[in-house]
Amino acid sequence: MAAAAGAFSLREVLGAFQAAVTERREVLLGPYLRGWRGLVRFLNSLGAIFSFISKDAVAKIQIMESYCGGERQEEYRTLQSMVAYELASGLVDLQRRSEHPDSGCRTVLRLHRALRWLQLFLEGLRTAQEDSKTSTICTDSYNASLATYHPWVVRKAATVAFCALPSRNAFLEIMNVGTPEEAVVMLGDALPHISSVYGITEELYAQHKLLNLP
Ligand code: 1PW
């Protein structure tokens, strides 16, 4: 069954990440942030317990949207132009957060690390047995990615929240893509696009030594 017109579907969210990559392998910030906005809606639909997770993502999306709609919006069209502009203009704190605590580069880096988690989690969900526990898939993917960057208290709160996740089949249905089987097929189609956004960003940040921005 297809999702009703106008209803939230994870398919569109993942489609935004597909639209974010250009032929020249640039990442367009508009679709990238649109994808994130959709993910946040999805997280919120999982219940209030996830709002502390989505709150930080929302704050970071807002910072980026203000750059993308601001005076220098041309510079913030792609990730590549943003990195070039901010570095050339000395707008990035490289050692410690001081004069430019909310640079686009450090803000996107946080979203980028979270995207890795999402990628591992959805891949885990896609390939897991039907009776697997979503909370275990989520905890494992978190521990293998984002958790490294979080202090103990955040890791603890996140792990507690994961216990509230619904079963694998219920989760696949919340995605609103159709039956669990159809959702698995959609994930198989969509995940390479998330990987591609992730890979291009990782390469760009590595090239400019930005992977550890404070
Ligand atoms: C079901 C899987 C969904 C994955 C969605 C990803 C949402 C990620 C948000 C995690 C936020 C956890 C709490 C916030 C921690 C911040 O301190 C941290 N932010 C992130 C995104 O890791 C670091 O940001 P900061 O403090 O350096 O500004």
Boltz pocket constraint, residues with backbone or C-beta under 6 A from the ligand:
constraints:
  - pocket:
      binder: B
      contacts: [[A, 39], [A, 43], [A, 52], [A, 53], [A, 54], [A, 56], [A, 57], [A, 110], [A, 111], [A, 113], [A, 114], [A, 115], [A, 117], [A, 118], [A, 121], [A, 138], [A, 146], [A, 149], [A, 150], [A, 154], [A, 214]]
      max_distance: 6.0
